[in-house]
Amino acid sequence: MGLLSRLSGSQPAKKASDDVLLLHGMLLMAGADGTIEQSELSTVQAFFDTLPEFKGKAFDQLLAEANRVVAKHGNLKKSIAALSEIQSPAIKKKCFVLAADIALASGDVDESEEAMLETMQRLLGIDDDFAKQVINVLQSKYSV
């Protein structure tokens, strides 16, 4: 415990857990264009309801923790850096897959979503081959 913690009686801010950062990544992509539409929020909620990382957890509680990640970094745009704190290699890949899924689900991927996905790929350490595979599969999923 550091001096400030001892004197103020507070604990240092703990790092966000992988599940919180996974939700944060999905929300970042949903809001990449500046707003989160109801359909995008429904997609995030559907993933939350079905993924094993969130089993037995309350959406509102993890959402509040994800909002603390944003506050810690000063704003939504800067908070993308928090994704580099994900510890599990599997969760890093899952975060990228889900972000790409959310981007492609809306039909058209705009420049802000494209830039967000590229930044996520870099921060999560996703190699180009894996990223291409993900995009190819998801394009098939959403092709008409």
Backbone torsions as a table, in degrees:
resi	resn	phi	psi	omega
1	MET	NA	132.2	-178.7
2	GLY	-83.3	172.0	-178.2
3	LEU	-57.2	-49.2	-179.0
4	LEU	-62.2	-39.1	179.0
5	SER	-64.5	-42.6	-179.9
6	ARG	-66.0	-43.5	-176.7
7	LEU	-72.8	-37.4	-177.4
8	SER	-91.1	-13.7	179.7
9	GLY	77.3	7.7	-179.1
10	SER	-103.6	156.4	177.2
11	GLN	-93.6	149.0	175.5
12	PRO	-63.0	151.3	-180.0
13	ALA	-61.4	127.6	-179.5
14	LYS	-81.6	154.7	178.3
15	LYS	-68.2	146.9	176.7
16	ALA	-68.6	143.9	178.9
17	SER	-77.2	163.6	-178.4
18	ASP	-58.8	-37.2	-179.4
19	ASP	-66.8	-37.7	177.1
20	VAL	-65.9	-42.4	-179.8
21	LEU	-69.2	-31.4	174.9
22	LEU	-64.1	-46.5	176.3
23	LEU	-62.5	-41.9	178.5
24	HIS	-58.0	-44.1	178.5
25	GLY	-61.6	-41.5	178.1
26	MET	-64.6	-42.5	-179.9
27	LEU	-67.0	-37.0	176.4
28	LEU	-58.2	-45.6	-179.3
29	MET	-69.0	-39.6	178.7
30	ALA	-61.1	-32.5	-178.2
31	GLY	-103.5	15.6	-176.0
32	ALA	-57.7	-30.6	-178.4
33	ASP	-89.2	5.3	177.1
34	GLY	106.9	-17.5	177.9
35	THR	-140.6	152.6	173.5
36	ILE	-107.6	109.2	179.0
37	GLU	-74.2	159.3	-178.2
38	GLN	-59.2	-38.4	179.7
39	SER	-64.6	-36.7	177.8
40	GLU	-69.1	-41.9	177.7
41	LEU	-64.3	-37.5	177.1
42	SER	-63.4	-38.2	177.7
43	THR	-64.7	-45.8	178.0
44	VAL	-60.2	-45.0	-179.7
45	GLN	-62.5	-40.2	179.1
46	ALA	-63.6	-42.7	175.9
47	PHE	-62.3	-44.9	179.8
48	PHE	-56.8	-43.0	-176.8
49	ASP	-70.2	-18.6	-174.6
50	THR	-113.3	-17.1	-176.4
51	LEU	-81.2	139.0	-177.6
52	PRO	-63.8	-26.7	179.4
53	GLU	-62.0	-23.0	-175.8
54	PHE	-106.9	4.3	-177.8
55	LYS	-58.0	128.1	177.5
56	GLY	77.6	8.0	-178.6
57	LYS	-109.5	150.2	-179.0
58	ALA	-90.2	129.7	-179.5
59	PHE	-56.7	-46.8	-177.2
60	ASP	-60.9	-37.8	-180.0
61	GLN	-67.4	-47.0	179.4
62	LEU	-68.8	-31.7	175.7
63	LEU	-63.5	-41.9	177.5
64	ALA	-62.7	-39.8	178.2
65	GLU	-67.4	-38.2	176.7
66	ALA	-64.7	-36.4	176.8
67	ASN	-66.4	-31.2	175.8
68	ARG	-67.8	-32.2	175.6
69	VAL	-62.3	-44.1	178.5
70	VAL	-61.8	-47.0	-179.0
71	ALA	-61.5	-39.9	179.6
72	LYS	-60.7	-34.4	-177.7
73	HIS	-92.5	-4.8	175.3
74	GLY	97.8	-35.3	175.3
75	ASN	-163.8	171.9	-175.7
76	LEU	-62.1	-44.4	-176.4
77	LYS	-61.9	-44.0	-179.6
78	LYS	-71.8	-23.2	-175.0
79	SER	-70.7	-10.6	177.2
80	ILE	-61.1	-27.4	179.0
81	ALA	-58.4	-26.2	-179.4
82	ALA	-62.4	-24.2	-179.2
83	LEU	-61.6	-25.3	178.3
84	SER	-69.0	-11.3	179.0
85	GLU	-84.7	-6.5	177.9
86	ILE	-61.5	128.6	-176.0
87	GLN	-85.8	-41.7	-173.3
88	SER	-80.2	124.9	175.8
89	PRO	-58.9	-35.6	179.0
90	ALA	-66.0	-39.6	178.9
91	ILE	-69.4	-35.1	175.6
92	LYS	-59.4	-46.6	178.9
93	LYS	-65.0	-43.2	-179.3
94	LYS	-62.2	-39.9	178.9
95	CYS	-60.6	-43.9	178.8
96	PHE	-64.1	-45.6	-179.7
97	VAL	-60.0	-46.8	-178.3
98	LEU	-66.9	-38.9	177.7
99	ALA	-63.3	-43.6	177.9
100	ALA	-64.1	-39.6	178.3
101	ASP	-61.3	-45.4	179.7
102	ILE	-63.8	-41.3	179.7
103	ALA	-63.2	-44.8	-176.8
104	LEU	-78.4	-22.0	-178.6
105	ALA	-62.7	-29.8	-177.2
106	SER	-76.7	-9.4	178.1
107	GLY	105.8	-65.4	179.8
108	ASP	-110.0	128.7	176.2
109	VAL	-90.8	116.5	-179.3
110	ASP	-88.7	177.2	-176.2
111	GLU	-60.5	-38.2	-178.8
112	SER	-68.0	-37.9	177.3
113	GLU	-69.1	-39.7	177.4
114	GLU	-60.1	-46.8	179.8
115	ALA	-64.4	-40.5	179.1
116	MET	-62.4	-44.6	-178.5
117	LEU	-65.5	-39.3	177.5
118	GLU	-64.4	-41.6	178.5
119	THR	-65.6	-41.8	177.8
120	MET	-61.9	-42.0	179.3
121	GLN	-57.6	-45.4	-179.3
122	ARG	-65.7	-49.1	-176.7
123	LEU	-66.4	-32.6	-178.7
124	LEU	-86.5	-8.0	179.4
125	GLY	71.7	35.9	-179.1
126	ILE	-87.6	125.1	-179.3
127	ASP	-76.9	159.9	-175.6
128	ASP	-60.9	-37.8	-179.6
129	ASP	-62.1	-45.6	178.4
130	PHE	-63.9	-44.3	-179.9
131	ALA	-59.4	-43.1	179.2
132	LYS	-63.0	-42.5	177.8
133	GLN	-59.1	-46.9	-179.1
134	VAL	-59.8	-49.4	-178.0
135	ILE	-62.7	-42.5	179.2
136	ASN	-60.5	-45.7	-179.7
137	VAL	-64.2	-46.1	-177.7
138	LEU	-68.6	-34.0	175.2
139	GLN	-63.2	-37.2	175.4
140	SER	-65.4	-40.1	-180.0
141	LYS	-60.8	-40.4	-174.4
142	TYR	-101.1	4.9	179.2
143	SER	-72.4	151.6	-176.5
144	VAL	-105.4	NA	NA
